[in-house]
Amino acid sequence: MACDLWLVPLVDVLCHSPDNPFAEELAAYDKALGDAGLPAVPVFAYMPGLSGDVAPVAGFDYDALHFLRRAYLLKICGLEVTPVDELGGDYEQLLEMFDSTAQQSHLVWHYDHAGAYVPVDFPAPLSNDELLSGGGPLGSSQALLRELEFVAPAIGIDPANPPLPPAPPQAPTTLEEPATPPPHDPSPFARERHVWLGLHAATTRSLAQGSMIIYS
């Protein structure tokens, strides 16, 4: 099944518009951030050529996202990061055995079909009843980037000099559609690397442009 990542520019012309399609989500995020003693989702002055449009930034397969989450859990728990051909019981065991660790991870503890990352730095994903009934835990772009940089060497990526990211989807994909096949990669961690590159492109642009990342 296909998974798209979109960037939503947090610019005043969108966020302060009465027709803002993300108004309810942003209000829920602001409440969760405020309850945690954190600043609200930042809103920036629109700057043509810099802020960009609401558009997909990456696309990959849902299973491949869980492959990368598995690799992160193995590494953060001090276990050997080994390639696999399919998700099996070991991933479920990791989630059960290291539940508290998983819940602290912005990469792992996140709905894979909804939810958002915002450019506000906080240590653990935020969660409340309103978030869980909608898009799921709220993540931090800064924290997600740190986790991507942490797991990168285990899957053969130099986080200081990563490969170029794959091209974003040319058009939105639906949940039932197959994901676009990734470019050829001879690495045994090819699927993990493909997702890593997409997430890395999204987080770096989120921070550079002042955008939130949403799953679709």
C-alpha positions in Angstrom: 0.0 0.0 0.0 1.2 3.5 -0.9 2.1 6.2 1.7 2.6 9.8 0.7 4.4 12.5 2.7 3.1 16.1 2.1 4.6 19.4 3.2 2.1 22.1 4.4 3.7 25.5 4.5 3.0 27.2 7.8 2.5 30.6 6.3 0.0 33.3 7.4 -1.9 33.4 4.1 -2.8 29.7 4.7 -3.0 29.4 8.4 -4.9 32.6 9.0 -7.3 32.1 6.2 -11.0 31.3 7.1 -10.8 28.6 4.4 -7.7 26.9 5.9 -8.4 23.2 5.4 -6.0 22.4 8.3 -7.6 24.7 10.9 -9.0 21.9 13.1 -5.8 20.0 13.0 -3.7 23.0 13.8 -6.0 23.9 16.7 -5.6 20.4 18.1 -1.8 20.6 17.7 -1.7 24.0 19.5 -3.7 22.6 22.4 -1.4 19.5 22.7 1.7 21.7 22.6 0.2 24.2 25.1 -0.8 21.5 27.5 2.9 20.3 27.4 4.2 23.8 28.1 5.5 24.2 24.5 5.0 27.0 22.0 2.3 26.9 19.5 2.8 25.7 15.9 4.8 28.6 14.3 3.3 30.6 11.6 5.6 32.5 9.2 5.1 35.5 6.9 4.6 34.4 3.3 7.7 34.8 1.2 7.2 33.9 -2.5 9.8 31.4 -3.8 10.7 30.2 -0.3 7.6 28.8 1.4 6.4 26.5 -1.4 3.0 25.0 -1.9 1.1 22.1 -0.3 2.6 19.3 -2.2 3.9 15.7 -1.9 7.6 15.5 -1.0 8.0 11.7 -0.8 6.2 8.4 -1.3 6.9 4.8 -0.3 5.3 1.6 0.8 3.8 1.2 4.2 5.6 -2.0 4.9 8.9 -0.3 4.1 8.2 2.3 6.7 7.8 -0.4 9.3 11.1 -1.9 8.0 12.8 1.4 8.9 11.1 1.5 12.3 12.3 -2.0 13.0 15.9 -1.0 12.2 15.6 2.0 14.5 14.2 -0.1 17.4 17.0 -2.6 17.0 19.7 0.0 17.0 18.3 2.1 19.9 18.0 -1.1 22.0 21.6 -2.1 21.3 20.7 -5.0 19.1 22.2 -6.0 15.8 20.4 -4.4 12.8 19.9 -7.2 10.3 18.0 -7.1 7.0 14.8 -9.0 6.5 12.7 -9.9 3.5 9.4 -9.4 5.2 8.0 -8.2 8.5 7.7 -11.0 11.0 7.1 -11.8 14.6 10.4 -10.2 15.6 9.1 -6.7 14.9 6.0 -7.3 17.0 8.2 -8.7 19.8 10.3 -5.6 19.6 7.3 -3.4 20.0 6.1 -5.4 22.9 9.4 -5.8 24.7 10.5 -2.2 24.2 7.1 -0.5 24.4 8.3 2.4 26.5 11.2 3.0 24.1 8.9 2.8 21.1 6.6 5.4 22.7 9.5 7.8 23.0 10.3 7.6 19.3 9.0 10.1 16.8 9.8 7.7 14.0 8.2 4.6 15.6 5.3 6.0 17.7 3.3 7.6 14.9 0.3 6.6 12.8 1.5 5.6 9.4 -1.6 6.8 7.5 -2.3 10.1 9.2 -0.9 12.6 11.7 1.8 15.2 11.5 5.2 16.4 12.4 5.6 20.1 13.2 8.8 22.2 13.4 8.7 22.5 17.2 11.4 20.7 19.2 10.1 18.4 22.0 11.6 15.1 23.3 8.7 12.6 23.0 5.6 12.4 20.7 2.6 14.2 22.1 -0.6 12.3 22.6 -4.1 13.0 24.0 -7.6 11.7 23.3 -8.3 14.3 20.6 -5.1 13.5 18.8 -5.6 9.7 19.1 -9.1 9.9 17.8 -7.9 11.8 14.7 -4.4 11.7 13.2 -2.6 10.1 16.1 0.5 11.2 18.1 2.0 14.6 17.1 5.7 14.4 16.2 8.6 16.9 16.1 10.4 17.5 12.8 13.6 18.2 14.8 13.4 15.1 16.8 12.5 13.0 13.8 15.6 14.3 12.0 17.8 13.3 15.0 16.4 9.8 15.0 17.0 9.5 11.2 20.6 10.6 11.7 21.0 8.1 14.5 19.8 5.0 12.5 21.4 6.1 9.2 24.8 4.3 9.6 23.1 1.0 10.5 21.5 1.0 7.0 24.5 2.2 5.1 23.8 5.9 4.9 26.2 8.7 5.9 23.8 11.2 7.5 26.3 14.0 6.8 26.3 13.2 3.1 23.2 11.2 2.2 22.3 10.2 -1.4 19.9 12.4 -3.3 16.3 11.7 -2.4 14.0 10.0 -4.9 11.6 12.2 -6.8 8.3 12.8 -5.1 5.1 11.3 -6.4 3.8 13.0 -9.5 0.3 12.7 -8.3 -1.4 11.8 -5.0 -1.8 8.1 -4.4 -4.5 6.3 -2.5 -4.2 3.8 0.4 -5.2 0.9 -1.9 -2.7 1.8 -4.7 0.7 0.0 -4.8 3.6 2.3 -4.0 5.8 3.4 -6.9 8.8 1.0 -7.0 11.9 2.7 -5.6 15.0 3.1 -7.7 17.4 0.1 -7.9 19.5 -0.2 -4.8 21.7 -3.3 -4.3 21.9 -2.8 -0.5 20.2 -5.4 1.7 18.5 -2.4 3.4 17.2 -1.0 0.1 13.6 -0.6 1.4 14.7 1.1 4.7 17.0 3.4 2.8 14.3 4.5 0.4 12.0 5.5 3.2 14.9 7.1 5.1 15.7 9.3 2.1 12.0 10.4 1.8 11.7 11.2 5.5 15.0 13.0 5.5 14.0 15.2 2.6 10.7 16.0 4.3 12.3 16.9 7.7 15.0 19.0 6.3 12.6 20.9 4.1 10.1 21.2 7.1 12.8 22.9 9.1 14.2 25.0 6.3 10.9 26.2 4.9 8.7 26.3 8.1 6.4 23.5 7.0 4.6 20.7 8.8 4.7 17.1 7.5 1.6 15.1 7.1 1.0 11.5 6.1 -1.5 10.8 3.5 
